[in-house]
């Protein structure tokens, strides 16, 4: 190794993951661990405290990769489109 020259290395960027995928995976992990997923996810979104989310299946690491407002937007969009039949733009 030549310490006189600058060494280059490339770090792979994290893969982008959608809010929808995060919510689905976190939901499954919470259910598997016996938690009420709605209460836990709402607690996280309201407080920003990641300890509401289990670390089982890397759920906690996943959920902090997405902004809380994106999670809320995804949940609300789904509700409006599926439950109310509305079109969200």
C-alpha positions, 0 to 999 in steps of 0.5 A, spaced: 500 500 500 502 506 497 501 511 503 503 517 499 497 517 494 490 518 495 486 511 496 479 511 493 473 506 494 466 506 493 461 505 498 454 503 495 448 507 496 443 504 500 437 501 496 431 506 495 425 503 499 418 505 498 414 507 504 409 502 502 414 496 503 417 499 509 410 499 512 408 492 510 415 489 513 414 493 519 407 491 520 409 483 519 415 484 524 410 487 529 405 482 528 410 476 529 413 479 535 405 480 538 405 487 538 399 491 536 402 494 529 397 500 529 399 502 536 406 501 535 407 505 528 402 511 530 407 511 536 413 512 532 410 517 527 407 521 533 413 521 537 419 520 532 422 515 538 424 508 534 423 504 540 416 503 538 418 499 533 421 492 534 428 490 531 426 484 529 427 483 522 431 489 522 424 493 522 427 499 526 432 500 521 427 500 516 422 505 518 428 510 520 430 510 513 423 513 511 421 520 513 415 520 518 411 524 514 412 519 508 409 514 512 403 518 514 402 520 507 402 513 504 397 510 510 392 516 508 393 515 501 391 508 501 385 509 506 382 515 502 383 511 495 381 504 498 376 506 503 373 512 501 374 511 493 377 517 492 383 519 487 389 522 491 394 526 486 
